[in-house]
Amino acid sequence: MTPRDLPDRVRMIEDRLAIQDLAVRYCVAIDDGDYEGLAEMYTEKATMGETVGRHEVVDLLRTIRADYGRTIHIPEAHSISFTDDDHATGLVLSHAELDIQQTTVHTFIRYYDDYERGDDGAWRFANRTLKFAYAVPFEQMHESLAGVDTVRWPGTPAAPADTF
């Protein structure tokens, strides 16, 4: 979708900034355990994997984080494509540092997103898909890109990276 006139171009820039802000607000909310704030960031019928529904997605995130201590999510780059005035897709490149079961784990995540503008004008996640290039305990960081089993969550067998 390519806007033709100046008002449309300005609106697209504003929309792009609002979507980028959504990704940053997600990182802050997930790090702070702000589940009410997270719920506001998803559409009513949002999906994440097999999970469907705003509150169901947030409950999934809460369950995943149950064994986590402090986390730091850092969105580093964000590509956005608009499909129409109220829908867009995006790719967020991100690193995260996670305290999982008293182990500091470093990760690289690609978030594949679908965004939707609500009736209130706010952009929300309609779908989020996470793919990991690596997730390794800090002391194994030197092995984060080498080998095939670069996803090493504490307490689980090592696994290959997700296919990008």
Sequence and secondary structure as in RCSB ss.txt:
>XXXX:A:sequence
MTPRDLPDRVRMIEDRLAIQDLAVRYCVAIDDGDYEGLAEMYTEKATMGETVGRHEVVDLLRTIRADYGRTIHIP
EAHSISFTDDDHATGLVLSHAELDIQQTTVHTFIRYYDDYERGDDGAWRFANRTLKFAYAVPFEQMHESLAGVDT
VRWPGTPAAPADTF
>XXXX:A:secstr
    SHHHHHHHHHHHHHHHHHHHHHHHHHHHT HHHHHHTEEEEEEETTEESHHHHHHHHHHHGGGEEEEEEEE
EEEEEEEEETTEEEEEEEEEEEEEETTEEEEEEEEEEEEEEE TTS EEEEEEEEEEEEEEEGGGGGGSSSSS  
B  TTS  B     
